[in-house]
Amino acid sequence: MYREAIVKLEQWKNSPHRKPLILRGARQVGKTWLMQEFGRKNYSRCAYISMDENERMESVFRDAFRVERILQALEIEVGFKITPGDTLIIFDEIQEIPRAVKALKYFCEQAPEYHIMAAGSLLGIALHEGTSFPVGKVDFCDLYPMSFKEFLLACGQQRFTELMER
């Protein structure tokens, strides 16, 4: 399957000014699939971590924001070494742990060499009082429901997309 947002993600990956990326979009538009597919195609390893009902991650982000300590905990969670530029770190359902959203600021400032993507309901993030949002310390990419062109490509009808473009 092809999603046009892949091009934006590739630009993000190659940007010298890359920050942690938050993938925004409505429910069920394919945010999780897109992050995992992008990681599979563009990195040697993908460290996928779902924050949904994840008590281990909740305790990791409850403590001080020391990036080195957080990375060690993430490596324990995924079971392999996370290497900068070679591993994509994915935080799915990040709104479930608001302090994980705040931690993106520290990754941006202290460890920009790590490639981090996050997705989740931003409405959920906005509803957590007393939690700061890392304004200016994250990049955004908006994902919409599949376009008609993407649908045709997913159905193997590339000839119709070519006709549409003419």
C-alpha positions in Angstrom: 0.0 0.0 0.0 1.2 3.5 -0.8 0.4 6.6 1.3 1.5 10.0 0.0 2.6 11.0 3.5 5.6 8.7 3.1 7.3 11.5 1.1 6.9 13.9 4.0 8.3 11.4 6.4 11.3 10.8 4.1 11.9 14.6 4.0 11.7 14.6 7.8 14.2 11.7 8.1 16.7 13.5 5.9 16.4 17.0 7.3 19.4 18.3 9.1 17.0 20.2 11.4 14.9 17.1 12.3 13.0 17.2 15.6 10.8 14.4 17.1 7.8 14.1 14.9 4.2 13.9 16.0 1.9 12.3 13.4 -1.5 13.8 13.8 -4.8 12.5 12.4 -8.2 11.2 13.1 -8.8 7.8 14.5 -8.4 4.9 12.1 -6.6 6.8 9.3 -3.5 4.5 9.5 -1.1 6.4 11.7 0.3 3.2 13.3 0.6 1.4 10.0 2.3 4.3 8.4 4.9 4.7 11.2 5.7 1.0 11.2 5.8 0.7 7.4 8.1 3.8 7.2 10.3 2.3 9.9 10.5 -1.1 8.2 11.4 0.5 4.8 13.8 3.2 6.0 15.6 1.9 9.1 17.6 -1.2 10.1 15.4 -1.5 13.3 12.1 -0.1 14.5 11.6 0.3 18.3 7.8 0.3 18.5 6.4 1.1 21.9 2.7 1.4 22.6 1.9 3.6 25.5 -1.7 2.3 25.8 -2.0 0.7 29.3 1.8 0.3 29.5 2.7 0.6 33.2 6.4 0.1 32.6 6.6 3.1 30.3 4.4 5.1 32.7 7.0 4.6 35.4 9.9 5.4 33.0 8.5 8.8 32.2 7.4 9.5 35.8 11.0 10.0 36.8 13.4 12.8 35.8 13.9 13.5 32.1 17.4 12.0 31.7 17.6 11.0 28.1 20.2 8.4 28.7 18.1 6.7 31.4 15.0 6.8 29.2 16.9 5.2 26.3 18.2 2.4 28.5 14.6 1.7 29.6 13.4 1.7 25.9 16.1 -0.8 25.0 14.9 -3.1 27.8 11.3 -2.7 26.5 12.1 -3.6 22.9 14.9 -6.0 23.6 17.7 -4.6 21.4 20.2 -1.7 21.2 18.8 1.6 19.9 21.3 3.3 17.7 21.0 6.9 16.4 20.1 7.2 12.8 19.8 3.4 12.4 16.7 2.9 14.7 13.4 4.6 14.4 11.8 5.0 17.9 7.9 5.0 17.7 5.8 6.1 20.6 2.2 5.0 19.7 -0.8 6.3 21.7 1.5 8.8 23.3 -1.4 10.8 24.8 -1.8 8.0 27.3 1.4 9.2 29.0 1.5 13.0 28.9 5.0 13.1 30.4 6.2 11.1 27.4 5.0 14.0 25.2 7.0 16.4 27.4 10.0 14.2 27.1 10.1 14.9 23.4 11.5 18.3 24.3 14.5 16.7 26.0 15.2 14.4 23.0 15.1 17.5 20.8 17.5 19.4 23.0 19.8 16.7 24.3 19.7 13.9 21.7 18.7 15.2 18.3 20.6 12.3 16.6 17.7 9.9 17.6 14.9 9.6 15.1 11.6 9.6 17.1 8.0 9.5 15.9 4.9 9.7 18.0 1.2 9.3 17.3 -1.9 9.6 19.3 -5.0 11.7 19.9 -4.0 15.3 20.4 -7.4 15.9 21.9 -6.3 13.5 24.6 -3.0 15.4 25.1 -4.9 18.7 25.4 -7.2 17.3 28.1 -4.3 16.6 30.5 -4.1 19.6 32.8 -0.8 20.5 34.3 1.2 18.9 31.5 3.3 21.1 29.2 3.5 20.6 25.5 6.9 20.9 23.8 6.1 23.9 21.6 8.8 24.5 19.0 10.6 21.2 19.9 8.6 18.9 17.7 7.8 18.6 14.0 4.3 17.7 12.8 2.8 15.7 10.0 -0.9 15.5 9.3 -2.4 12.2 8.1 -5.8 12.2 6.4 -8.0 9.3 5.3 -6.8 7.6 2.2 -7.3 9.7 -1.0 -9.0 8.2 -4.0 -5.6 8.0 -5.8 -4.1 6.1 -2.8 -7.2 3.8 -2.8 -6.8 3.0 -6.5 -3.1 2.3 -6.0 -3.9 0.0 -3.0 -6.3 -1.9 -5.3 -3.6 -2.4 -8.0 -5.3 0.1 -10.4 -2.3 2.3 -11.2 -3.6 2.7 -14.8 -6.6 4.6 -13.5 -4.4 7.0 -11.5 -2.4 7.7 -14.7 -5.7 8.4 -16.5 -6.8 10.7 -13.7 -3.6 12.6 -13.9 -4.0 13.2 -17.6 
